[in-house]
Amino acid sequence: MHGIVRGPDGRGMRGVMVSNGHDVVRTDDDGTFRLPDRGSFVFLTRPAGFTASPWWQPARPEPITFDLAEQHQSLPFAFVHLSDTHVSVPGGMAVGSQRSKAALYPEGGLAEELGDFLTALPELAPDVQAVFLTGDLVDHGLPDEYAALMEVLGASPAPVHTIAGNHDHMNGSHESVVTAHNYLTNTGDPAEYERHLGPRWYSFDVPGLHVVAMDWHTHELGLDDAAQEAWLRADLAQVSAQTPWALLFHDQPGRYVLDAAPRPPVATFSGHWHTSRVVEVDGVLHVNTPPAFFGGLDYSPPSWRKVTWDGERFTLDTIALHDPVGPEAAGALRKATIAATPRPVPAAGTRRPGAGLVAWQTSLAGAGHRQGVSARGDRLFAGSQHEDGPAGAVQALDARTGEVLWTAPTAAAVKVTPAVVGDLVVAAEVTGDVAAYRADTGEPVWRRASSDPLRRFAWGAPTPAGQSVVVGDQADLRRLDVATGEVLWRRTDLAPHHNLVNHAAPLVVGDLVAIGWWPSPQYPRGLDLATGADRWPAEAAASLADLAEAKRLLVMGTAAFDPGTNAVLMPGYSATISVDATSGRLRWVASHEGTFSPASPLVTEAGVVVTVGGRGLRLLDAADGGTQWDVAVAPAAPFPMQPYAKTGGTVLAPPLLVEDRLLLPGLDGTVRTFSLEGQELARLDLGIPIAAPLTDAGEHVVGVGVDGAVFALSKGDLS
């Protein structure tokens, strides 16, 4: 195969990289190139400051001509990172599926939202020079979805660079497979992507940076992993070793991908997990961005990232999309769950308009999310996150005044509540790293590194167990000695695969560790605290045989124990699950709305209070799961935080039981008080969404807003 690359003056242009997807060459002095006769496409590495339309053409024996045109690019180079747009069309149905995606996206397709966002870019971010869209562009890989996508991309005022995700290769099929890397995904057919968007791996240049785009899904399936890796080496061989490069990959790349490159990238940009996660591992920045138009699987609000490359490093500005609000809260909501956004602090002992008595309010070093605070004596301990960089913090506050007593910066976000054991505070970072700090000074005592900081998406809090903690996920569950950090036991075999973020911390009851996750294993597990060995017999799983859908046992959050019935109660997918603590046998499943609800059940003298995510509270009979009362809370949140949701349901966190009152924080910024009979007694408007559970701190009830503001409320105002 051969051809010519011409510059804006119509003459052949020297030194432009051209590839057939296997081999990479540079054009000769006269702009001509010659490639081996293999591959489906011939494509350019568009040089910095240039574009080409088309930049790729089908492979053929006839001469191929590319014409470059100047495209303004400069340093600093700003771009938008979007991921997982999942463009669908109203009424679209996947082949073999029993429901349309409208069940998840009730307002119809997402093409219009993507189009509106791209059209508004000159106003939203005038200095943005491109959009990097990292996969799951469409939802089922169907032709009409691609047609809608192409129309939107064609009208974009900024160039859009796309890569494929697993949904883009579905071609209407949802057949699943576990890959050689122990990864659950769908089978794939890349034909439809290639028909509309061309090569699935390619590169382009921006000022001072070489950008490589690859197809994670077919690589993961083993369809073309060797070919992609060989092309990557050939591509980078044509680029100076002094030129930094970045990788666009649908999934957060694992070690087996990065090790295939002849030298490490300076950064990777990904999606797939539907999370916000920014970490640095071995000097490489890894940026995982949540969906822009619906809630993430980490309960992040719809968000997008503006990324700026200055020739040496990247800076991030992550922005949450929210409904219009008043000026006081607008800035905080823009950075909700992303970075601390200090707001005016009400004077101690004063009342906010329409609110109760705020004893004190303190801004953490980072944003809040679903992590509450731990209370011990006269101190509070909190973790926070900074999603505009690989950073977080653990902090101690005075419980009486809110004064920050010490701050321990962390290398990655702390998205879970720290555990206090003796005189140490133990915190888990999103990489899976676990560290202990002195409770009185914040001095680091020990750190246990993650088994895989690239692939651990750790949102499970450490659970105290005597002088130890149990922490981890289904791929790496550990019991650690609190004094030394020594690993007392470790389980890496609890699930056949691990590829979705989970929010379930272990429940420790006596010598039992009860655990359950989503989407695997499909049945909860009971382990011996001393050894980590299985306590519940495998036959316990047979008790689910009468269930119509095994999915009803997928556990969304941390379990609770009911001593009255000796039951482990787990928040499941659209259900609450009761399991016998001794045998592990299923007792009952109470179905309800709120598919993704991570809030732990609350055991009271009246029954089991469960949080129906996005909807409200429900009281269940502890013996059989029957509904005793049900209270709906009107949706009024400024943005959705439940996975896949496009509208803002108010209820996400569990209530706190104070004496005989239920205190329910809401995403509308309101704390509601209910009686155990389900009657609403009081409301306090705090002005900022609360996704974390409240904490009883003796004199006060303490909570954390999504802006990272810790607030203390007088108990008297909550009744």
Secondary structure, 3 states (H helix, E strand, C coil): CEEEEECCCCCECCCCEEECCCCEEECCCCCEEECCCCCCEEEECECCCEEECCCEEECCCCCEEEEEEECCCCCCEEEEEECCCCECCCCCCCCCCCCCHHHCCCCCCCHHHHHHHHHCHHHHCCCEEEEEEECCCECCCCHHHHHHHHHHHHCCCCCEEEECCCHHHCCCCCCEEECCCCCEEECCCCHHHHHHHCCCCEEEEECCEEEEECCHHHHHHCCCHHHHHHHHHHHHHCCCCCCCEEEECCCCCCHHHHCCCCCCCCEEEECCCCCCEEEEECCEEEEECCCCCCCCCCCCCCEEEEEEECCCCEEEEEEECCCCCCHHHHHHHHCCCCCCCCCCCCCCCCECCCCCEEEEEEECCCECCCCCEEEECCEEEEEEEECCCCEEEEEEEECCCCCEEEEEEECCCCCCCCEEECCEEEEECCCCCEEEEECCCCCEEEEECCCCCCCCCCCCCCEEECCEEEEEECCEEEEEECCCCCEEEEECCCCCCCCCCCECCCEEECCEEEECCCCCCCCCEEEECCCCCECCCHHHHHHHCCCCCHHHHCECECCEEECCCCEEEEEECCEEEEEECCCCCEEEEEECCCCCCCCCCEEECCEEEEEECCCEEEEECCCCCCEEEEEECCCCCCCCCCCCCCCCCCCCCCCEEECCEEEEECCCCEEEEEECCCCEEEEEECCCCCCCCCEEECCEEEEECCCCEEEEEEHHHHC
